[in-house]
């Protein structure tokens, strides 16, 4: 029997986890909650954590565990919980190494036009999630998807997804155009994910020039995105967001996460009857 697709077009699926991979205790604490939540998500849950936050606002900001230790941390999550795992890749040479551990490779929004990176991710044969650049129109993702498919041995919709994470609006804010879900799906023929947490990020508006965020806007925008046609959700979560090493202002508190996802599943079932 073939494994269930990671990006089903007919069932709600979820990518979730902390912004950065941290110590095993923290990673597994989050993963255990996600594993339980995943029993109620029709399309399942993929655990997400980054080994390197390469685009921090400030040069002295914490970037993460690094490639080797970060992949070891993700392998531990996978082994202990059975969850499939995802991480960002930033350089072509990281793709094959990350693919040895990860079930999904993710292309960060700022890198969605990088041809060598996209093609290297495709060559691994692993499913790829491409985040839409904050400056890019939804139809502009057609080229990014084509680059991955050109090198992937099986680059169909089930093994490739694209993610809406908002568009720059003025300075230090993002806005989500709810039309983008249908427009990007039509342009790319790939499932479209809504990044519910980075879409409320406020780049450069936090303390000392770090990114701020409007955490309270996550639930209503998430529900609006599902109503508008999002087929999957990307949500970062942490037991103590205010003291997380990155993206704290736009992460969901772990203890409230299950109830939030229950609302998402309920709405999905209503919208997709």
C-alpha positions as CSV (number, residue, x, y, z in Angstrom):
1,X,0.0,0.0,0.0
2,X,1.4,3.4,-1.0
3,X,1.7,6.0,1.8
4,X,-1.0,8.7,2.0
5,X,0.0,11.9,0.0
6,X,1.6,14.6,2.1
7,X,-0.3,17.3,0.3
8,X,-3.8,15.9,-0.4
9,X,-6.1,18.2,-2.4
10,X,-9.3,16.8,-0.9
11,X,-8.5,16.8,2.9
12,X,-7.3,19.5,5.2
13,X,-3.6,19.0,6.1
14,X,-1.4,20.8,8.5
15,X,2.3,21.8,8.7
16,X,3.2,22.9,12.3
17,X,6.0,23.2,14.8
18,X,8.3,25.7,16.3
19,X,10.1,28.4,14.2
20,X,13.5,27.0,15.1
21,X,14.5,23.5,16.1
22,X,15.5,23.7,19.8
23,X,16.6,21.1,22.3
24,X,15.0,17.6,22.2
25,X,12.8,18.2,25.2
26,X,11.2,21.3,23.6
27,X,10.9,19.7,20.2
28,X,9.3,16.6,21.5
29,X,6.9,18.5,23.8
30,X,5.5,20.3,20.8
31,X,5.6,17.2,18.6
32,X,3.6,15.1,21.1
33,X,0.8,17.7,21.0
34,X,0.9,17.8,17.3
35,X,0.7,14.0,17.1
36,X,-2.4,14.0,19.2
37,X,-3.9,16.8,17.2
38,X,-3.1,15.0,14.0
39,X,-5.5,12.2,14.9
40,X,-8.3,14.8,14.2
41,X,-6.8,16.4,11.1
42,X,-8.1,14.5,8.0
43,X,-5.0,15.0,5.9
44,X,-2.5,14.6,8.8
45,X,0.2,16.7,10.3
46,X,3.8,17.4,9.2
47,X,6.2,18.6,11.9
48,X,8.1,21.7,10.9
49,X,11.3,23.2,12.4
50,X,14.2,25.2,10.8
51,X,17.8,24.3,11.4
52,X,18.9,27.8,10.3
53,X,17.0,31.1,10.2
54,X,19.1,32.6,7.6
55,X,17.2,35.8,7.1
56,X,17.0,37.3,10.6
57,X,16.6,41.1,10.8
58,X,19.7,41.5,12.9
59,X,23.1,39.9,12.4
60,X,23.4,38.9,16.1
61,X,20.0,37.2,16.3
62,X,19.8,33.5,17.1
63,X,19.9,31.5,13.8
64,X,19.4,27.9,15.1
65,X,21.2,24.6,15.6
66,X,22.8,24.4,12.2
67,X,22.5,21.8,9.5
68,X,24.0,18.7,11.3
69,X,22.5,19.2,14.7
70,X,19.2,20.5,13.3
71,X,18.7,17.4,11.2
72,X,19.6,15.2,14.2
73,X,16.9,17.0,16.2
74,X,14.3,16.4,13.4
75,X,15.4,12.7,13.1
76,X,14.7,12.4,16.9
77,X,11.2,13.8,16.4
78,X,10.5,11.5,13.5
79,X,11.8,8.4,15.4
80,X,10.0,9.2,18.7
81,X,6.6,10.4,17.4
82,X,6.2,8.9,13.9
83,X,5.4,12.3,12.5
84,X,6.7,13.2,9.1
85,X,9.1,16.2,9.2
86,X,9.9,19.3,7.1
87,X,12.6,21.9,7.2
88,X,13.7,24.9,5.1
89,X,16.7,24.7,2.8
90,X,18.6,27.8,1.7
91,X,21.4,26.5,-0.5
92,X,21.4,23.9,-3.3
93,X,24.0,21.8,-1.5
94,X,21.7,21.5,1.5
95,X,18.9,19.7,-0.3
96,X,20.3,16.2,-0.7
97,X,21.6,16.2,2.9
98,X,18.3,17.4,4.3
99,X,16.4,14.9,2.2
100,X,18.2,12.0,3.9
101,X,16.1,12.9,7.1
102,X,13.2,15.1,6.0
103,X,10.0,14.0,4.3
104,X,9.5,17.5,2.9
105,X,11.8,20.3,1.8
106,X,10.6,23.9,2.1
107,X,11.7,26.8,0.0
108,X,11.6,30.1,2.0
109,X,9.6,33.0,0.5
110,X,12.7,35.2,0.0
111,X,14.3,32.4,-2.1
112,X,11.3,31.3,-4.3
113,X,13.0,32.6,-7.5
114,X,16.4,30.9,-6.9
115,X,16.6,28.5,-9.8
116,X,19.5,26.4,-8.5
117,X,17.8,25.9,-5.2
118,X,14.5,25.0,-6.7
119,X,16.0,22.5,-9.1
120,X,18.2,20.9,-6.4
121,X,15.1,20.4,-4.2
122,X,13.3,18.8,-7.1
123,X,16.1,16.4,-7.9
124,X,15.8,14.9,-4.4
125,X,12.5,13.4,-5.3
126,X,11.0,14.6,-2.0
127,X,7.8,16.6,-1.8
128,X,8.6,20.4,-1.9
129,X,6.6,23.3,-0.4
130,X,7.4,26.6,-2.0
131,X,6.5,29.8,-0.1
132,X,5.3,32.7,-2.2
133,X,7.6,35.7,-2.1
134,X,6.0,38.7,-0.3
135,X,6.5,40.9,-3.4
136,X,5.1,38.3,-5.9
137,X,1.7,38.1,-7.6
138,X,0.1,34.6,-7.2
139,X,0.5,33.8,-10.9
140,X,4.2,34.5,-10.5
141,X,4.6,31.2,-8.7
142,X,4.0,29.3,-11.9
143,X,7.7,29.7,-12.7
144,X,8.9,28.5,-9.3
145,X,6.7,25.4,-9.5
146,X,7.9,24.7,-13.1
147,X,11.6,24.7,-11.9
148,X,10.9,22.1,-9.3
149,X,8.9,19.9,-11.6
150,X,11.5,20.1,-14.3
151,X,14.0,18.1,-12.2
152,X,11.7,16.0,-9.9
153,X,11.0,12.4,-10.9
154,X,7.4,12.8,-9.9
155,X,6.5,16.5,-9.6
156,X,2.7,16.2,-9.6
157,X,0.4,18.1,-7.3
158,X,0.6,15.5,-4.6
159,X,4.3,16.0,-4.1
160,X,4.4,19.8,-4.5
161,X,2.6,22.6,-2.7
162,X,2.7,26.4,-2.6
163,X,2.1,28.6,0.4
164,X,0.5,32.1,0.7
165,X,2.2,34.1,3.4
166,X,1.0,37.6,2.7
167,X,2.2,40.5,0.6
168,X,4.1,43.6,1.7
169,X,1.8,46.5,2.3
170,X,3.6,49.8,2.9
171,X,6.4,49.5,5.4
172,X,6.6,46.8,8.1
173,X,3.3,45.1,7.5
174,X,1.7,42.3,5.4
175,X,-1.8,41.9,4.0
176,X,-3.4,38.7,2.7
177,X,-5.4,38.9,-0.5
178,X,-7.9,36.1,-0.1
179,X,-8.3,35.9,-3.9
180,X,-4.7,34.4,-4.0
181,X,-5.8,30.9,-3.0
182,X,-7.8,30.2,-6.1
183,X,-5.5,32.3,-8.4
184,X,-2.4,30.5,-7.2
185,X,-4.0,27.1,-7.4
186,X,-5.2,27.8,-11.0
187,X,-1.8,29.0,-12.0
188,X,0.3,26.2,-10.5
189,X,-2.0,23.2,-10.4
190,X,-0.7,22.6,-6.9
191,X,-2.4,22.6,-3.5
192,X,-2.3,26.0,-1.8
193,X,-1.4,26.3,1.9
194,X,-2.1,29.3,4.1
195,X,0.8,30.4,6.4
196,X,-1.4,31.6,9.3
197,X,1.5,32.8,11.4
198,X,4.0,34.5,9.1
199,X,1.1,36.3,7.4
200,X,0.6,38.3,10.6
201,X,4.3,39.1,10.9
202,X,5.3,42.8,11.0
203,X,8.8,42.9,9.6
204,X,11.2,45.3,11.3
205,X,8.5,46.6,13.7
206,X,9.5,44.7,16.9
207,X,12.1,45.5,19.5
208,X,15.4,46.7,18.2
209,X,14.3,46.3,14.6
210,X,13.3,42.6,14.9
211,X,10.0,41.4,13.4
212,X,6.9,42.0,15.4
213,X,3.5,40.3,14.9
214,X,-0.2,40.4,15.5
215,X,-0.8,37.0,17.1
216,X,-4.5,37.9,17.9
217,X,-5.2,38.1,14.1
218,X,-4.2,34.5,13.5
219,X,-7.6,32.8,14.2
220,X,-9.8,35.1,12.1
221,X,-7.5,35.1,9.1
222,X,-7.0,31.4,9.3
223,X,-10.8,30.8,9.1
224,X,-11.1,33.4,6.3
225,X,-8.4,31.6,4.3
226,X,-10.1,28.2,4.7
227,X,-13.4,29.8,3.5
228,X,-11.5,31.3,0.6
229,X,-10.1,27.9,-0.6
230,X,-6.9,27.2,1.3
231,X,-6.3,23.4,1.2
232,X,-3.7,23.2,4.0
233,X,-2.4,25.3,7.0
234,X,1.0,26.2,8.1
235,X,1.1,27.3,11.8
236,X,4.1,27.8,14.1
237,X,3.5,27.1,17.8
238,X,5.5,27.2,21.0
239,X,4.8,26.7,24.7
240,X,6.3,30.1,25.5
241,X,6.2,32.3,22.4
242,X,7.2,35.5,24.1
243,X,10.6,33.9,25.0
244,X,11.1,31.8,21.8
245,X,14.4,32.5,20.0
246,X,12.6,33.7,16.8
247,X,9.1,34.7,15.6
248,X,7.5,34.8,19.0
249,X,5.1,37.6,18.3
250,X,3.4,35.6,15.5
251,X,3.4,32.1,17.0
252,X,0.4,30.4,18.5
253,X,0.6,29.4,22.2
254,X,0.9,25.6,22.4
255,X,-1.8,25.1,25.0
256,X,-4.4,26.9,22.7
257,X,-3.3,25.1,19.6
258,X,-5.6,22.0,19.7
259,X,-8.7,24.1,20.1
260,X,-7.6,26.3,17.2
261,X,-7.1,23.3,14.9
262,X,-10.5,21.9,16.0
263,X,-12.1,25.1,14.7
264,X,-10.2,24.8,11.5
265,X,-11.3,21.2,10.9
266,X,-14.9,22.0,11.7
267,X,-14.9,24.9,9.2
268,X,-13.2,22.8,6.6
269,X,-15.9,20.2,6.8
270,X,-18.6,22.8,6.3
271,X,-16.9,24.6,3.4
272,X,-16.1,21.4,1.6
273,X,-19.3,19.5,1.9
